[in-house]
Structure formats: C-alpha cells, structure tokens
C-alpha cells in the first residue's frame, strides 16, 4: 500500500478542517482528489507529505509514518503544492540543480536534464524563473517534484495556469508517471480528472462523501444508464419497445431514441441485432452516464 490514511483529523481554532478522512491508494493508481474550496483537500495533502502535523489519525506512505520519520517520507514523495514556491531570482537549471542537491542525488546533472525534458522546459530552461509565465513556473514545480524519481506523487492543482495545449502535455506526463508510481492529485478542472483518473475521491466540509471508480460514480446510486441510438431512417417506437431490460424509452426524433437501462451492454447488443434483422442503419450508438460535474454537484451541494 503506497498511501494509507486512517481517520485523519485537523482543526484550526476549533473549526474542523479535516474530519475522520480515511482512504488507501495502491501503487500504479492515479486518483483524483476533488472538493469545493475549503473542503480540506490541500490540508489533507499537506498532512500526507508531512508538511503539516495531524491532530489525530494516522498516515503511512510506503510503510513509513511522516509524523515519526518525515525525512524518510519526503524522500518517497514528489510534492507540488498549490502555492508553488520557487526562488524566482534563480535560473531554471540552477534552481533544479539546487533541489537535486537537497535530495543528494548522485548524478544531479542527468536528473535535471531528464526532468526538464519530461516537463517540456527545454526552450525556457536558460531563463530566470521570474521571466517565466505562470504555466512554465508550474512546470518548474512539477520538474522539481519529479527530480528524485519518487514512488509517490502528490500534485495540488498541477495544471493551474496552463493553456489547453500545455494541459494536454502535462496530462501525458501524469499518466506516464502513474504507470509505475502512486499519483494523488487535486484539480478544479473536472474534465481533466475524467481524462486521467480511473478512481475519484470527493471531499466536502472535511469529510469524504465519495470514493469509487469514475465509472461507478457516473452510473449513479440506482445503477442506471442511458443508451442513445440514432438510425439513418425513422424507426417506429413499437419496434424499439421489443428490446428487453429497458426501464424507459425517450424518442427525441423519428430516428433517435434514449433507453434507460441497468444493463447497457445487453441493450446495445439487442439494438445491433435489431438493426441487422430489420435492415436498419445505425448512425450512432453510445452509453451515457452522469457527468462528473453532475456527480460533484450532487455530492457537494454546490450551486454554480
């Protein structure tokens, strides 16, 4: 188990910021950590990394406790905090070499070049950090987190300040690292989480309100899906009604239907068989679940 959090608790001036949070993350998992502002995401991440002391509960990172052996845990973790702290008067390579020195890396020069290449900093690597855009400053922070090849990555808003093209590039880096590392990252860009993660943890008002795979969350509590089908030609509703395992049929156009079901694979198969037996042409066939935004809003009661 790479990360194990048990009944974690933290309060500020009597106000509970994190209240009984528990979860486990295995090696090779990329887990999205979601929640509205002030929900306790950053506080939880800081306690996992050992940068903040918990008031109660336990944290284990790769079998080690940040409360009793913080240095050993920090060697295992690459951390990009939300407020990315950088020495802006230093040059990019100079700063990364400085961080490599803190980690006491044997071949710091090779580590710096590898991190620069991995995060797409080559073009900007000879500049002072103060001369960089916010997006490239974020890349420097990510490069610093990856320098020592950690087993665990804790990324707090890693794509903050990046343009759409940069987001796609950093997404590739995170997915690549997730093949052999444990990655926990928070983001307010829900499409980003949906594109990268298979599992999502949602926290609200200091407590976890969901911890499941993205597929299960999007199914909803009643495990219902909508199968959308569009034919090239108009199809009578009575023909669609022959399909078994359907709770509800909605006809939006003469050739377009939405079918509510708990077994979307079986319904899709029947639709394909129906098209063959009746010589119909299917233009599109897809399964729809709840969007991650809908799930997030329902669990956190956020009014956007």
LINHUCOR-V654759 format. One record per backbone hydrogen bond with DSSP energy under -0.5 kcal/mol. CO is the residue of the C=O (numbers start at 0). NH is the residue of the N-H. If there is no record, write none. Layout:
co: {CO & CO}
nh: {NH & NH}
//
This chain:
co: {1 & 2 & 3 & 4 & 5 & 7 & 7 & 8 & 8 & 9 & 9 & 11 & 14 & 14 & 17 & 20 & 22 & 24 & 24 & 25 & 28 & 28 & 29 & 29 & 30 & 31 & 31 & 32 & 33 & 35 & 38 & 39 & 40 & 41 & 42 & 43 & 44 & 45 & 45 & 45 & 55 & 57 & 59 & 59 & 60 & 63 & 63 & 64 & 64 & 68 & 69 & 70 & 71 & 72 & 72 & 75 & 75 & 76 & 77 & 78 & 79 & 81 & 82 & 83 & 85 & 86 & 87 & 89 & 90 & 91 & 92 & 93 & 94 & 95 & 96 & 97 & 98 & 99 & 100 & 104 & 105 & 106 & 107 & 108 & 109 & 110 & 111 & 112 & 113 & 114 & 115 & 115 & 116 & 120 & 120 & 121 & 123 & 124 & 126 & 127 & 128 & 132 & 133 & 134 & 135 & 136 & 137 & 138 & 139 & 140 & 141 & 142 & 145 & 150 & 151 & 152 & 152 & 153 & 153 & 154 & 154 & 156 & 158 & 162 & 163 & 164 & 165 & 166 & 167 & 168 & 169 & 170 & 171 & 172 & 173 & 175 & 176 & 176 & 180 & 180 & 181 & 182 & 183 & 184 & 185 & 185 & 187 & 188 & 188 & 189 & 190 & 191 & 192 & 197 & 198 & 199 & 200 & 201 & 201 & 203 & 205 & 206 & 209 & 211 & 212 & 213 & 214 & 215 & 217 & 218 & 219 & 224 & 224 & 225 & 225 & 226 & 227 & 228 & 229 & 229 & 235 & 235 & 236 & 238 & 239 & 244 & 247 & 249 & 249 & 252 & 253 & 254 & 255 & 255 & 256 & 257 & 257 & 258 & 259 & 259 & 260 & 262 & 263 & 264 & 265 & 266 & 267 & 268 & 269 & 270 & 271 & 272 & 273 & 274 & 275 & 279 & 280 & 280 & 283 & 285 & 287 & 290 & 291 & 292 & 293 & 294 & 295 & 296 & 296 & 301}
nh: {61 & 24 & 59 & 22 & 57 & 19 & 20 & 54 & 55 & 16 & 17 & 14 & 11 & 16 & 9 & 7 & 4 & 1 & 2 & 28 & 30 & 182 & 197 & 198 & 184 & 33 & 200 & 186 & 202 & 38 & 205 & 43 & 44 & 45 & 46 & 47 & 48 & 49 & 50 & 51 & 8 & 5 & 3 & 61 & 63 & 60 & 65 & 67 & 68 & 72 & 73 & 74 & 75 & 75 & 76 & 150 & 151 & 78 & 153 & 80 & 155 & 83 & 84 & 85 & 87 & 89 & 129 & 128 & 94 & 95 & 96 & 97 & 98 & 99 & 100 & 101 & 102 & 104 & 103 & 107 & 107 & 110 & 111 & 112 & 113 & 114 & 115 & 116 & 117 & 118 & 120 & 121 & 119 & 123 & 124 & 124 & 126 & 92 & 91 & 130 & 131 & 136 & 137 & 138 & 139 & 140 & 141 & 142 & 143 & 144 & 145 & 146 & 148 & 181 & 77 & 154 & 183 & 79 & 155 & 156 & 185 & 159 & 161 & 166 & 167 & 168 & 169 & 170 & 171 & 172 & 173 & 174 & 175 & 176 & 177 & 178 & 179 & 180 & 27 & 182 & 152 & 30 & 154 & 32 & 156 & 157 & 189 & 191 & 192 & 193 & 194 & 195 & 196 & 213 & 31 & 211 & 33 & 208 & 209 & 206 & 18 & 203 & 201 & 199 & 216 & 217 & 218 & 219 & 289 & 223 & 222 & 226 & 260 & 227 & 287 & 258 & 285 & 256 & 282 & 283 & 238 & 239 & 240 & 241 & 242 & 261 & 259 & 251 & 257 & 255 & 234 & 230 & 251 & 252 & 228 & 249 & 259 & 226 & 246 & 247 & 224 & 266 & 267 & 268 & 269 & 270 & 271 & 272 & 273 & 274 & 275 & 276 & 277 & 279 & 278 & 281 & 231 & 282 & 229 & 227 & 225 & 294 & 295 & 296 & 297 & 298 & 299 & 300 & 301 & 303}
//
